[in-house]
Amino acid sequence: MEFSKIIREKLKKLPDEPGCYLMRDRDGKIIYIGKAASLRKRVQSYFRSHTRRTAQPKIRSLISSIEDFDIVVLKSEAEAILTEGKLIKEYRPHYNTLWKDDKRFQMIRVDVQHPFPTIGKCRIRKKDGAEYFGPYTSGMAAKVAVEFLERKFGLRRCRPREPDEETYKHCNDDIIANCSAPCIGNVSPGEYRRRVEEVCAFLRGERMEMLKELRAEMEQAASELKFEEAAALRDVLLHLNNAVRERAKVRKTPKMKQDEARIGLKQLQKQLKLSAEPRVIECFDISNISGTNSVASMVCAVDGVPYPNRYRRFRIKTVEGADDPRSMAEVVRRRYSRLQREKKEMPGLVMVDGGITQLRAAKAELRLLGLDDLPIVGLAKRYEEIVWDYDENSGNLVLPRNSPELTVVTRLRDEAHRFAITYHRELRRRRIMESRLDEIPGIGSSKKEMLLKHFGSITRLNRASVEQISEAPGIGKKTAELIRAELDKK
């Protein structure tokens, strides 16, 4: 069987790197998605004569249907596994029968909404206010991480939402599982909450020193000839490393040296046909959940490197519901009309996170401001393609994989997304906590405003002790105790 010239040329250029491959039929439809530790070895294997002779009927049928293929180069095999699952669920290719049961990887869930949160495993991420970590390609790594963190921080495992002394009578976890027993006041709600925050920080990869402590314990046990204990600690350490480092590896943004970034800028100038090197790039992203608390972020790169001092956050004011194009138009108008008023220098390139719809909405606002010459592009998520709108036939621009210029734009897009999500979560937490004040007997709108004016923000109020709260105008000690108790529930 002879393959097309397109396939033969692509086979020669396949990289020896991890990633995903997408097989297409003569109509361009994706019919199979796979992952590989080496894209070169895996994809080339489909087109060998030996494979066509000896493969199972399903594989031979697939090969005979392939007219073209695409690849997505990724940073690790773990990331390839996760990306493969997401792509298969999105496209539902005909030949991916093994994935049609919608099997999902395990995640770790911390129900931070509860007064005394617990930690557990799950496979579905819900919009329930809980913190989710993962997904993890190793189910055992997730299991060991949950058990280790329960013991290390004394988290409860019982089911009641608010355990009490009656619950304690039927539980021995404080003895056999190192539970801190908040149900009988062994730890205060505030201390228990602090422990939960440490758990979340560890799962985010921010407490790597805990792994060093565990390694020291293992080495100490080995030096004392306690080999069974050392072996058990070794296994725990291995799985925890997998759980924490895999997450960091999947989400980590590639770093670049200054000289590499400058090369990327020169290439961007060439690829985007810019009149000058884009030494300052500003990138926008929109974040909302079901159209609530819509916010936007703007992050900035100077000479190809993120420059946090120039980051900006926006609350969407003129758009109701989840309308990303109109929200993007609003923030672009606000940003660049302000630069015009203040007679400040414009960036060398503007980027919006999204496709042609968001790009055209933003471009229309620039045109109304008389900024037609300000270069602006979009960055589509699916295949990391640059979207531009010079004319109807311009199409999308695919930057070379692993190139400095692609790293510059994707890193900035990811930073904009992170910054927007962080701001959205902050506003959501603030809104939830402010609404809790309304539920406290004796706290009306006037007293709430007085409290917020006295402390400056709900965050500072949340950190205040009973004595500090009682110092606010019109707030006595009894009311302060009610407020503190309510805030401790969240």
Helices and strands as residue ranges (DSSP letters): H 5-12, E 19-24, E 30-36, H 39-46, H 49-54, H 57-65, E 68-73, H 77-91, G 97-99, E 106-110, E 119-122, E 131-136, H 139-153, H 165-169, H 173-176, G 182-184, H 189-203, H 209-223, H 227-251, H 258-271, E 280-289, E 292-302, E 305-306, G 308-310, E 312-315, H 324-341, E 349-353, H 356-368, E 376-380, E 385-387, E 396-398, H 404-438, H 445-455, H 458-463, H 466-470, H 477-488
